[in-house]
Amino acid sequence: MTGTRIAALGHYQPAKVLTNHDLAELVDTDDAWITSRVGIRTRHIGGPDEPVDELAAHAAGKALANAGLTPDDIDLVLVATSTAIDRSPNTAARVAARLGMTSPATMDLNVVCAGFTHALATADHAVRAGGSRRALVIGADKMSAVADWTDRTTCVLVGDGAGAAIVEAVDEEEAGAARGIGPVLWGSVPEMGHAVRIEGTPPRFAQEGQSVYRWATQQLPALARRACERSGIAPEELAGVVLHQANLRIIEPLAAKIGAVNAIVARDVVESGNTSAASIPLALAKLVERGELPSGAPVLLFGFGGNLSYAGQVIRVP
């Protein structure tokens, strides 16, 4: 039987840091207003010469190095993003070209803030089915490029970055569940797709903040617990919880309602802002890099947001 595991992680953020005090010079806001409502203090902002595929390639390169692999060891590249400017070539193909890959399959997935967990599940399925032996899964977004910098309710949220994971095949019996990627729980609320949008020409990010907050805090705890059940993990057994880094006022109560009483809860939103599809792999990679999550420990990943889509699974730390 073919199983899967995450072999390594990598992350990348642009060098420029935008603080709440910097934002106060652009729009009518201040540090106290932002931190009390969303918990964000800083965010990284890419420059005009840093497209999404460059952010993604940097994160991917680190993941490959951490796994001790070369670009030619990858046969599938999946990039979750909603902020790529061009339709073709897609971001995954551009990442493959930047890394010097020869003939991987390349696909983009646009599920906005739930993009990485959708892409991770897709890679898991492809490897288990035999369509891929080793996949590169990336969440990358440049939210600053679609922000309305005159709207203080949304521009204070956004940041740029990328996170990457290497998904590879393993013998399920030999590796055991402790090295695996659990079954995904995914879905959407299509009639509420208007609650989070990137629309128009030029495209601009907008959302109905209160609708998203109520839906996330009321509906998602039960969904997250179901994702744990699919992996045979009780919430109190989790070593970590990495939710989409949307808003600290959503993350903290949601983690508590899940019942993950012994878990480290990712709070990267404080320093990175909302990086959409990048937020989960970015936060996870940082926790692993700092040694806060031991190898083999079970961690719940759960993405939610744009399209009011959601996807979550329990993974084991590489």
Summary of the structure (lengths in Angstrom):
residues: 318
radius of gyration: 18.1
end to end distance: 20.3
largest distance: 58.0
contacts: 1229
relative contact order: 0.20
helix: 42%
strand: 26%
